[in-house]
Amino acid sequence: MKKLFSILTAILIAICAEAQTARQVLDRTAANLSNKGGVTASFSIKGGASGTIKVKGRKFQATTPQGIVWFDGKTQWTYVKQNGEVNVSNPTEAQLQSINPYNFINMYKKGYKAELKDVGQLYQVYLKATDKKLGVQEIFIRVDKSSYTPTILSMRKGKKWTTFTITDFKKGNIPDGVFRFNSKDFPQAEVIDLR
């Protein structure tokens, strides 16, 4: 009986050691995305655009057929191909949440209650805002169990849900200049400073 109890205790300890919390999954995912050299991925928005995104810390560059958005951590440049304009602004945190699908790396740590669900080869983390004033009230993040990379991200602002599918995740060594608009690359663009 004593031996059986010891075996059951060892099994329970092993199971508990393998079990993860939502916070642990997001911490590992955030650490993976916070690669010092940066990361690149392809994305598609359900019912909307698709393109590529490069992320390095809080900086990002998103490219779609309609335009390019650069953010260097403070200033954002948005180039709209249709009218050849570049709008320059200093976005708020709420605005950044809706533009950069990887912004959840910073969001989940404060103001959200997290739940974890096992979905086959993925973890699904559900985040619910604890404060009604937060711009994004709900987020579902599906994370690949083997690589700790996000594959699907759905977020709700107001009554509207936006879903990003993320593929082709790669770590790299992205120079900081990639996250700033360079007027030499767009000599015909009209720059409109909205700051």
C-alpha positions as CSV (number, residue, x, y, z in Angstrom):
1,M,0.0,0.0,0.0
2,K,2.8,2.4,0.9
3,K,4.5,1.6,-2.4
4,L,1.3,2.3,-4.4
5,F,0.9,5.6,-2.5
6,S,4.5,6.5,-3.4
7,I,3.9,5.7,-7.1
8,L,0.6,7.7,-7.2
9,T,2.3,10.7,-5.5
10,A,5.1,10.5,-8.1
11,I,2.6,10.4,-11.0
12,L,0.7,13.4,-9.6
13,I,3.9,15.4,-9.1
14,A,4.9,14.7,-12.7
15,I,1.4,15.7,-14.0
16,C,1.5,18.9,-12.0
17,A,5.0,19.7,-13.2
18,E,3.8,19.4,-16.8
19,A,0.7,21.4,-16.3
20,Q,1.0,25.0,-17.2
21,T,-0.9,28.1,-16.3
22,A,-2.1,30.7,-18.9
23,R,0.4,33.1,-17.5
24,Q,3.3,30.6,-18.0
25,V,2.3,30.0,-21.6
26,L,2.1,33.7,-22.3
27,D,5.4,34.3,-20.5
28,R,7.1,31.7,-22.7
29,T,5.5,33.0,-25.8
30,A,6.4,36.6,-25.0
31,A,10.0,35.5,-24.3
32,N,10.1,33.8,-27.7
33,L,8.7,36.9,-29.4
34,S,11.1,39.2,-27.5
35,N,14.0,37.8,-29.5
36,K,16.7,40.6,-29.2
37,G,17.2,40.6,-33.0
38,G,13.5,40.7,-33.8
39,V,11.0,38.4,-35.4
40,T,9.2,38.3,-38.8
41,A,5.9,36.7,-39.6
42,S,3.1,36.6,-42.2
43,F,-0.4,37.5,-41.1
44,S,-3.9,37.7,-42.5
45,I,-6.9,39.5,-41.0
46,K,-10.2,37.7,-41.3
47,G,-12.2,39.6,-43.9
48,G,-9.4,42.1,-44.4
49,A,-5.7,42.6,-45.4
50,S,-2.8,40.2,-45.3
51,G,0.9,40.9,-45.2
52,T,4.1,40.7,-43.2
53,I,5.1,42.1,-39.8
54,K,8.5,42.6,-38.3
55,V,8.7,43.1,-34.5
56,K,11.6,44.1,-32.2
57,G,10.6,44.9,-28.7
58,R,7.9,47.6,-29.0
59,K,8.9,48.5,-32.5
60,F,7.2,47.1,-35.6
61,Q,6.7,47.4,-39.3
62,A,3.6,46.0,-41.0
63,T,3.4,45.7,-44.8
64,T,0.2,45.0,-46.7
65,P,-0.8,45.6,-50.4
66,Q,-2.5,48.8,-49.3
67,G,0.4,50.3,-47.4
68,I,3.1,50.2,-44.8
69,V,3.1,51.1,-41.1
70,W,6.4,51.9,-39.2
71,F,6.6,52.3,-35.5
72,D,9.9,53.0,-33.8
73,G,8.6,52.9,-30.2
74,K,7.3,56.5,-30.2
75,T,6.5,57.7,-33.7
76,Q,4.3,56.0,-36.2
77,W,4.4,56.6,-40.0
78,T,1.5,55.2,-42.1
79,Y,2.0,55.1,-45.8
80,V,-1.2,54.7,-47.9
81,K,-0.3,53.6,-51.4
82,Q,-3.7,54.7,-52.9
83,N,-3.1,58.4,-52.2
84,G,0.7,58.5,-51.8
85,E,0.5,60.0,-48.3
86,V,2.5,59.3,-45.2
87,N,0.7,60.3,-41.9
88,V,3.0,60.8,-38.9
89,S,1.6,60.4,-35.4
90,N,2.4,59.4,-31.8
91,P,-0.2,56.7,-31.2
92,T,-1.8,55.9,-27.9
93,E,-1.6,52.5,-26.4
94,A,-5.2,51.8,-27.4
95,Q,-4.4,52.7,-31.1
96,L,-1.3,50.4,-31.0
97,Q,-3.4,47.5,-29.7
98,S,-5.5,47.5,-32.9
99,I,-2.6,47.9,-35.3
100,N,0.0,45.5,-33.9
101,P,-1.2,41.9,-33.3
102,Y,1.9,41.2,-31.3
103,N,1.1,43.9,-28.8
104,F,-0.5,41.3,-26.6
105,I,3.1,40.6,-25.4
106,N,2.8,43.8,-23.3
107,M,-1.0,43.7,-22.6
108,Y,-1.6,40.5,-20.8
109,K,0.6,41.3,-17.7
110,K,-1.8,43.9,-16.3
111,G,-5.6,44.3,-16.3
112,Y,-6.6,40.9,-17.6
113,K,-7.8,37.6,-16.1
114,A,-6.4,34.6,-18.0
115,E,-7.7,31.1,-18.5
116,L,-5.9,28.2,-20.3
117,K,-7.4,25.5,-22.4
118,D,-5.6,22.6,-24.1
119,V,-6.6,22.3,-27.8
120,G,-4.7,19.4,-29.4
121,Q,-1.3,20.8,-30.6
122,L,-2.2,24.2,-29.3
123,Y,-2.7,26.1,-26.1
124,Q,-5.7,28.5,-26.1
125,V,-5.4,31.4,-23.7
126,Y,-8.5,33.5,-23.0
127,L,-7.9,37.0,-21.6
128,K,-10.8,39.0,-20.2
129,A,-10.2,42.6,-19.1
130,T,-10.8,43.4,-15.4
131,D,-11.3,47.1,-16.2
132,K,-14.1,48.2,-18.5
133,K,-12.0,51.2,-19.6
134,L,-9.4,49.0,-21.4
135,G,-9.7,49.3,-25.2
136,V,-9.5,45.5,-25.8
137,Q,-12.0,43.7,-23.6
138,E,-11.4,40.1,-24.7
139,I,-8.5,38.2,-26.4
140,F,-8.2,34.6,-27.5
141,I,-4.6,33.5,-28.3
142,R,-3.8,30.1,-29.8
143,V,-0.1,29.2,-29.2
144,D,1.8,26.3,-30.8
145,K,2.8,23.9,-27.9
146,S,6.1,22.9,-29.4
147,S,7.4,26.4,-30.5
148,Y,5.5,28.8,-28.3
149,T,4.6,30.9,-31.2
150,P,1.1,32.4,-31.6
151,T,-0.9,31.0,-34.6
152,I,-4.3,32.8,-34.2
153,L,-5.1,35.9,-32.2
154,S,-8.7,37.2,-31.9
155,M,-9.5,40.4,-30.0
156,R,-12.7,42.3,-29.2
157,K,-12.8,46.1,-29.1
158,G,-16.4,47.3,-28.3
159,K,-18.6,44.8,-30.1
160,K,-16.2,44.2,-33.0
161,W,-13.9,41.1,-33.2
162,T,-10.7,41.1,-35.2
163,T,-8.9,37.8,-36.0
164,F,-5.3,37.5,-37.1
165,T,-3.9,34.3,-38.5
166,I,-0.1,34.2,-38.0
167,T,2.3,32.0,-40.1
168,D,5.9,31.8,-41.2
169,F,7.3,32.9,-37.9
170,K,11.1,33.5,-38.0
171,K,13.7,35.0,-35.6
172,G,16.1,37.3,-37.2
173,N,18.5,40.2,-36.8
174,I,16.4,43.2,-37.9
175,P,18.2,46.6,-38.0
176,D,16.4,49.5,-36.2
177,G,16.1,51.5,-39.4
178,V,13.5,49.1,-40.6
179,F,11.1,50.6,-38.0
180,R,11.4,54.2,-39.3
181,F,10.0,55.8,-42.4
182,N,12.8,56.8,-44.9
183,S,11.7,59.6,-47.2
184,K,14.4,58.6,-49.8
185,D,12.4,55.3,-50.4
186,F,9.2,57.3,-51.1
187,P,10.3,60.6,-52.7
188,Q,6.9,61.4,-54.2
189,A,5.0,60.8,-50.9
190,E,3.3,63.8,-49.2
191,V,4.2,63.7,-45.5
192,I,1.4,64.9,-43.2
193,D,2.5,65.5,-39.6
194,L,-0.5,64.9,-37.2
195,R,1.5,65.1,-34.0
